[in-house]
Structure formats: C-alpha cells, structure tokens
Amino acid sequence: MIQQASDELDTTCVERHLRGQEKYGEVTFLENDTVEMAMEEVADLMNYMRYTWIKLWLLRRSIHKVVEKHPAADSQGFIPLKEM
C-alpha cells in the first residue's frame, strides 16, 4: 500500500505539472517567485493542518462520548475488540 500511495503521488505530480504547463506555459516557473509561492502554500498547509486537527479533535471527543457509555469500556476508555 505504501508503494501504491507513492505511485499515486507521482501520478498526481505529473498531472498537475502538465496542467500547469497548459495553463501558464512551459517555463513560466523561471519567471515566478517560486519561493514566495512556496511560502504561501506552506501557510495554506498550516491552515489545512489546523482544520484537520480540529476535525480529529472533535471526532475523538465524539468517540469518547460513545465509548464512555459502552459497558465494556475500561477506566481509560478502551473497549476490548471482542466486545465490539
């Protein structure tokens, strides 16, 4: 599965590269401030990570509420697999 994920990333990169060439031209990256563009992308990624962290936090909170009500849950909120 790791190789599949890596291959999919490679395919996505090539597809995005080709779309970028079609949309902006083949060598426009030489004219662009790619450092500034990368910094903007990193800021976007930081926001996406924050949003994802919040979603995971909310999901964990919801799971804990369900687990608390399960009769087989231990003091740390774990349910043995055989009880699921």
N, C-alpha and C positions, 0 to 999 in steps of 0.2 A: 504494500500500500504506500510505503514511503516513496518508492520509485515512481509509482503512478502519480502521486502528488507532485513530485519534482518534474515529471514529464508534462503534467498539466500546466505547471508554472511556465515551463519553457515554451509551450504552445501559446499560452496567453501572452507572453512577452513578444513573441514573433508576430502574433496577430495585431497587438497594439502598435508595434513598431511599423508594420505595413500600413495600418490605418492612419498613423501619424504622418507617414510619408505621403500618402494620398491627400490628406487634408492640408498639410503645411509645407510639403516639398521634401525632397530627399536629404538636403544638407542644411536645413534651417537651424538645426541644433548648433551649428557653428556660429550662428549669429545671435542666438539667445543666451541669456544669462542663466545657464543651467544650474548654477549654484543657488541663485535666488529661487528658481523654480523648485529645486530640491528642498530648500528650507521651507517653502510654502507647503510642499507635500508632507514634510515631517510634521508641521503644525497640524495639518489635516489628520494625519495618522494619530497624533496625540489626542485629538478630539475624538476620533473613532474609538481609540482605546478607552478613553474615559466613558463614552457612551456604552461600550460593550461591558466595561467593568460594572457600571451601574445596572445594566440588564442582568448580569450574572449575580450581582448582589441581591437584586430583587428576586431572582429565581431561587437563590439559596434560601432567602428568607421565606419564600412560599413553601419550599420543600421542607424546611424545618417546622413550619406550622403543621404540615400534613404528618410529618414523622412523629411529632410530639403526641399526636392523637393515636398513633398506632400502638396497640397493646404490647407488641414485642420489642419496642424501642428500648434501648438501654439508657443509662444516665447521660451518655454523650450524644444520644440521638441516632445511633446506628441500629439498623434492623438487620438481623441475620438473613442471608439470601434465602434460606429455606422457608422463611416466614413471608417472603414477598410473593 
